[in-house]
Amino acid sequence: MCARVEEATGTPFSDSYREAGPMRIDEQFVPYPGEPFDDKKYTGDAYPAFGWAAAVAKVEVDLDTGEVAVRDCVSANDIGRVIHPILAEGQVEGGTLQAIGYATIEEMKLVDGRYLNDRLATYLIPTSLDAARLKSILVEKPFSGVPHGAKGIGELPMDVGAPAVVAAIHDATGVWIHDLPATPERILGALSGGPELAAPGVSLEEASPRTPEIEDLPPGGDRMPFRAPTDPGDPR
Amino acid sequence: MSFGFTVNGDPVEVQATGTRRLLDVLREDLGLTGTKEGCGEGECGACSVLIDGAVVDACIVPVSQAIGTHVRTVEGMADDGRLNVLQQAFLETGGAQCGICTPGMLMAGDAFLASGADPTEDNIREAIAGNLCRCTGYTKIIDAIALAAERSANP
């Protein structure tokens, strides 16, 4: 939403907020005419209900180290009829912290298809000291096509946390971070106007020797894992 | 070799090699499966138990270090099937979701309550900083420990 306001006004979101105060945007999604799921033929809309979510984050960015601390985060989720409010809130809070970890520190590093950080000693997730007090708002828009009108919740809060953190980083520093996580390296790189770091999951050049091309392999092709059948008429 | 210590007040004597993990002794030799194994390398705190009141990761404690000590596990909390104040608070506030971190969180919370420290949010966060939770975002676990501290102070 911040980005849309900025696009429309041409000024930073925080300026618009200071001038206009709280603002509200109402939008409605009209689903396409669906086809009921047929249990026998396995056709139709298996997932006819949509969940909706929005999140706002407050961050502090250390301009010397590039470190981001998420100080506050509110996540509002339309999950249909809420069956167990306490556990539903817990799902939102937990999903939001996963999203914050995804946005700030969690990076899967792969070299030649292997994880460099394949354990909790090297793949860091937020501890209680890294987490903010998370707030969840449950919005109930029951869906008529499911028992009790309950929609899904588990994955939904995960979708909105990282965009909220990235928008807050932009609001704080003026730079957009295009690849997650927004590590100190990426923040300082963006602030100094240098080239963007590689997207996560891409092998580091020096850590990963180039995979040999087929023409580099010794003749005979005996290092190729699969050999194409030479005779299409071979009965095997 | 034979190693003697107490578990939740009961004396036990186990036959094992000295390097056998306390976690395996508890879970496999003594059948106390309440203590969970998470990472198995002392990072996540799922296997937290108390040795003489101190929170330790049972996955990196060899049983030889437990000789003569008092070990407390999650099984020692409930009294005759009645949840203790901390377990009850976890239940009411939603401090448990998938449950893998819960026994360890309960032990860390137990040690925090026993320490008598001021149950501020910051102090509670510090007390459970060695216990990772992926489900709750910690907020409801902190609420549970704060609620248990309040009830313990004003029974």
Interface residues (C-beta under 8 A of the other chain):
Chain A: I86 L87 E89 G90 Q91 E93 G94 G95 T96 L97 Q98 R119 L120 A121 I125 T127 S128 L129 A131 R133 L134
Chain B: G38 C39 E41 E43 C44 T93 G94 Q97 E121 I124 R125 E126 I128 A129 G130 N131 L132 C133 R134 C135 T136 G137 Y138 T139 K140 I141 I142
